[in-house]
Amino acid sequence: MVILLNFMGDMILFISGQEIVIVFVVVLLLFGANKIPEFAKGLGKGMREFKKATEDIKREINDSSDEIMDDINDLKDNLTRIK
């Protein structure tokens, strides 16, 4: 298994399955088996909060654009009545 990573624009770094296993072993030795699930849980919570925040921002932008379109349509109606 080879994973291709784009590193600093033009440099390409190849990581094999063996190197990934070594990285996981080093992480396991540094943090211990008990801490890894806590890190994964925290990462999952962070990703969930980020997704929720982006959805809130999208919803707010859509609501604002709907309000702006309503104002524009009202202005058009008022202008056609004046003519």
Secondary structure, DSSP 8 states (H G I E B T S, - for coil): -EEEEEETTTEEEEEEHHHHHHHHHHHHHHH-TTHHHHHHHHHHHHHHHHHHHHHHHHHHHHHHHHHHHHHHHHHHHHHHHH-
